[in-house]
Amino acid sequence: MATQTGITIAGPNAPYTVVDNIPRPTPGPKQALVKSLFVGINPVEPFMQHSGLLIEEFPAIIGSDVTAVVLETGPGCEKLKKGDYVFGCVPIGQNKLSPFQDTFLVVEDWVFKKTDKVSLEGGCTVGSGILTAGLALLDGQYMKLQPAGTSWAGAAINQQSWVIVMGGSGTVGQYAVQIAKLCGYQVLASTSVSKAEIARKAGADATFDNRAPMEEQLGIIERVTGGLFAHVIDASVQAFELSVKALDTISKEKFKYFSTTDDWSEMSVPETISLYRVQLGQLGRFTTDLAKHTNEKVAEMIALFEGHFEAGGLRPLESYQVLDGVGWEKVIEAIDDFEAGKFSQKPIVKVHEE
């Protein structure tokens, strides 16, 4: 049996270990075997390593955002062929589908096929960020995104309405801004003053200081939107009270929607507000209706998003940092530095040459 190198974890809170005895997987139906090229570091990696949650077996191989090249395809894999580049966020916690190893498996419907519009490094900024934002808005708030190149009369109606993105300069926030704009809305984004330009480059029409007193932030929301908003997404995991209060006291809309990336805290909202908690970790699982729905929704969104990346309506993040050095030891170092708060941008690590 062919083996390969990668990073494993023996159990909850066990150290990351570079090993050379990982079995090399074989692609099944609608799968492809791919070689890891770049990986992106996200909060989910240290979360899984410390807690052991979302992991299906130990020793565990983890990872989330990745760019890779196709080496081999399985039966019925029609979207991908040998030599294609792919990027995205993998179903986390499943060894054969995890990117912290030389090669791993991807399911063709759950991965982006790379074109010249997205760099290898930039592809590592896309997966978890855009899928989280997409679930929050397109699934949780029933917003409609038309295929690229399709004119949509509803966009003219939406332009009278606002979407509020809390944390608009972060990875999820920037993609939420882009998606909301493609759906025809105006966007008001909260961010620190120093990062307001990031949200504006993503497409935000206006920003406000998320460190100002709450009453001041609510005043800006009312003045900018005139109460013409029904959609709020908290990509910061820090603006629950502000978000709910804005919807409850300022919004003039009958139906109101609040989406959050916080899927662990206890929370409740008034009956007039629909609450949606993004659970991207359900991707690749099949035991619950939520997991099955997430699988279907991700496949649907990726097909739409691929067209918009090619047309230029969606763009990878500009704010990322490719670290010096190559290989799995560098990935471990990057996770440690990420936990220590040493990065102001999303860290990307090169693990193999092409």
N, C-alpha and C positions, 0 to 999 in steps of 0.2 A: 504493500500500500504506500502510495506517494505521500510524503509529509512536507510540511512547510513551517516557516517561522511566523511569529506573531506575539501578541500580548495576551496573557491569561490572568485570571483572578481565581484563587483557590476557594474563596468563600467570602462572606460579608466582612468588609473591612480588611481583607487580606491585601498585601501589596501587589502592585502590577509586576508581572514577571515576564521577561522575554524568553520564549521557548522555541524549540525547533522540531517538535514532534506532533504538530497539529495535522490531523488527516486532511488531505486535499479533497474537497467535495466534488461531486459529479452533478451536473445540471439535470433537473427533471423537466417535466412538461412546462412550457412557457417560462423557463428559467434560462439564465446565462451564467457561465463561470466568468468572473471578471478579476482583473488584477488591480489592487489598490494603488493609486498614484498619489493623491493628496487626501488628507482627512482634516475635517474641521472640529474644533474642540467646543463642546457645549456644556451647560450645567448638568445635563443628564449623565455624563460620564462619571464625575465624582459622586453624584447621587447614587448611581447603581453600585459603584465600587464600595461605598461606605455602608449602604443599607442592604444590598443584595436583592432589592426589589426590582421587578420587571425582568429578572433573569430566570430563564427556564431550566438551566442546568449548570453545575460546576464540575470541573474548572470552567469558568465562563470567559467568552470572548465578547467584547463590547464594541462601542463605536456607534456613530450616528451619521453625520454628514460626510460625504465622500465624493471623490471623482475617480473614475476607474476606466479601464479599457477592456473590451470583450475579448476573451480568449477562445471561447467555445460556447455553443448554444445547444439547448436540449430540444426534445420533440415539440413541435408546435410553436416554437418561438419565432414569430414572424416579424416583429418590430426591430429586432436586433440581429446583427451578424458580426462575425469575427472582425476585429479592427475598429468597431464603433466605440466611441467614447460615451460614457454615461455619467450622470451625477444625480444626487438626491439624498434623501434621508432613508436609511434602512429600517425595516421592522426591528426594533431594539430588543436585545436580550436573547436572541436566537443565534447560536454559535455559527451555523452554516451561512447565515445571512448577515454576519457582522463584519465590518471592514478592518478591524485591527488585526489583520492577518494578510499574508501575501496574496491569497486569492479567496474569493467568497462568492456566494450565489446571489443573484438579483432576480426578482420576479419582474418580467418585462412591463407589466402594467403599472408597477409602483416605482418606476425609475424614469428619469428624464433622459432622452437621447440628445446628446450634445450636438450643437451646430457651431458654426464660426462666430455666432453672436455672443457666445459664452466661453470665457477662457477656462482652462483647467483649474486654475486657482479660484476664479470667481464662482465656478460651479459648486465649490464647497461652502459657499455662503447661502445657497438657495434652499436646500431640502427642508430642514426642520422649520426654518423661518417662514417660507411661503406656504407650506402645508398647514402650519399652525394658524397663520393669518387667514388662509383660505377656508379652513374649517370654521373659524370664528365668524367670518362674514357670509360666506356662501351657504354654509350648512346651518350655522347657529342663528343667522339673521335673515336668511332667505333672500339675500341679494342675488341679482342675476348678472352673470358674466357671459356675454355673447362670444362666439368664436371670433378669432382675429379676422379682420376684414369684413365683418358683418355690421351693417348699419342697424341701429336700433333706435326707434322713435322714443322709447322710454327714457333714453339718456337725457333728452331735453327736459323731461319732467323731473328727473333726479337732480338736475343742476340747480333746482330751487332748494334742495335739501342738503344738509350737512351730515358728515360722519365725523365723530370725535374719536381720535386715536390717542389713548393715554400711553405715553412712552413711545412717541413717534420717531425717535432717533435710534432706537434699538433694532436688532435684526428683525424680529416679528413686526415691530411697529412700522419699519420702512416698507415692508412688503404689504402690510395692511393699507398703508397710504396708497401704494401703487394700485392695489386691487380695487379699492374704493373709487379711485379716479377712473379706472377703466369701466367701472359700473355706472359712471356718469355723475357721481356726487362731488360736492365740494368737501374739503377735508380741513378740519381744525385739529392740530396735533399738540399735545403737551410734551415738553422737553425742557432740559436745563437750558439756560440762556446760551451757554457755550456750545451746545450741540443743536441749536435751532436750525442752523443752515443745513445740517444733514437731513432733517425732516423736510425742509423746503426743497432740497435737491431731489428727494424722493417724490415730490409732487404736492406737498401740503400747501394749501392756499393761505393758511395763517397758522401761527403758533402762539403758545402762551407758556409762561414760566411755571413749571411744575413744582417749584420750591416756594412760590408765593403763598401767602395765607389762603386757606380754602375759600373764604368769602371773596377774595380778590379774583381767584380763578373762576369762581362761579359767575362773577360779574362780567369777566371777559367772555365767557361762553355765551352768556345772554346777549351781550352787545354784538358780538361777531355773528352769531347764528340767528338772532331774533327768535329763538325758540324753535326754529325749523330744523329739527333733527330728531331722529328716532333711533339712531344706531350709535352705540358706544362700545368700543373694544378696549379692554385694559390689557395691554401688552406688557405693562410694567410690573404687574402683580402687586402694585402699591397704591392703587387709586380706586379701590372698591367704594369707599364712602363717598368720595367726590363724584364718581360715575353715577351711582344710584341717586344721589341728591340732585345732580344735574338733570337726569331723566325725569325724576319725580316732581321737581319744582319748576323747571325751566322749559322742558320740551312741551310743545303745543300739539304733538302728534297723539293720535288715539292709541296706536300700537307701538310699543317701545321695546327695544332689544338691548340686552347687555351681555357681552361675551367676555370671558376672562381666561387667561392661561393658568390661573390658579385652580387646580382640580383637587386640592387636598384640604383647604380650610373650610370650616363651617361658615355658611353664609345663607342669607335669605333676602329676598327682594319683595317690594310691594306687588300685589296681584296684577297691577297694570303693566309690569315689566316682565318680559320673557328672559330667563336666565339660561345661558349656555356655557358649559365648561369644557374647554378643548381637552381631548384625551387622545393625542396622537399616538401614545404608547399602545393603543389598541390595534394599530396597523400590524397586519400579519398574523393576527390571532383569529380564531373562528368559533370560540366556545360560547359567545354571547351575541345577541342581536346587535348590540352597540359595536362590537368588533366587526361583524359582517358588514354593517352599514359603513363603518369607517373605511374598510377595504374598498368598497364600491365607490365611496365618495372621493377617496384619494385617486383612484384610477381615473375617474371622471375629471377631476381637477387637473391632473397632470396632462391629460390630453388637451384641455383648454389652454393651460399655461404654456405648453410647448409652442403652440401657435402664436401666442402673444410675445414670447421671447424672440421668436424668429421675426415677427413683425416689428419689434422694437418697443412695443407697449409695456413690456416688463423688462427690467434690467437687473442683473446681479448687483449686490452691494458694492459700493466703492470703498467702504470703510472696513478693511480687513488687513491683517498683517501676516505675511508669509515668513516663517521663522527660518533662521539660518540653520543649516544642518539637514541631514536626511536619515530616516530610519526610525525604528520602534523605540529606541532609547530616547530619541528626541520627542516622541509623542508623550512618553511618561513625564519627561521634564516639562513639556508644555502644559499638561494637566495640572502638575504641581504648581506651576507659576500662575495658571488660571485661577486655581483655588486661592492663591495668595493675593489675588487682585492686581496682578502686574500688567494686565493688558487693558488698554483703552479701546481696542478694536478686536474683532473676531480673529482668534489665532488659527492659522492654517499651517499644517506640517506636511512636507513632502516625504513620502515613505519609500518610493521607488522611482527610478528613472523609467521613462517610457520604454 
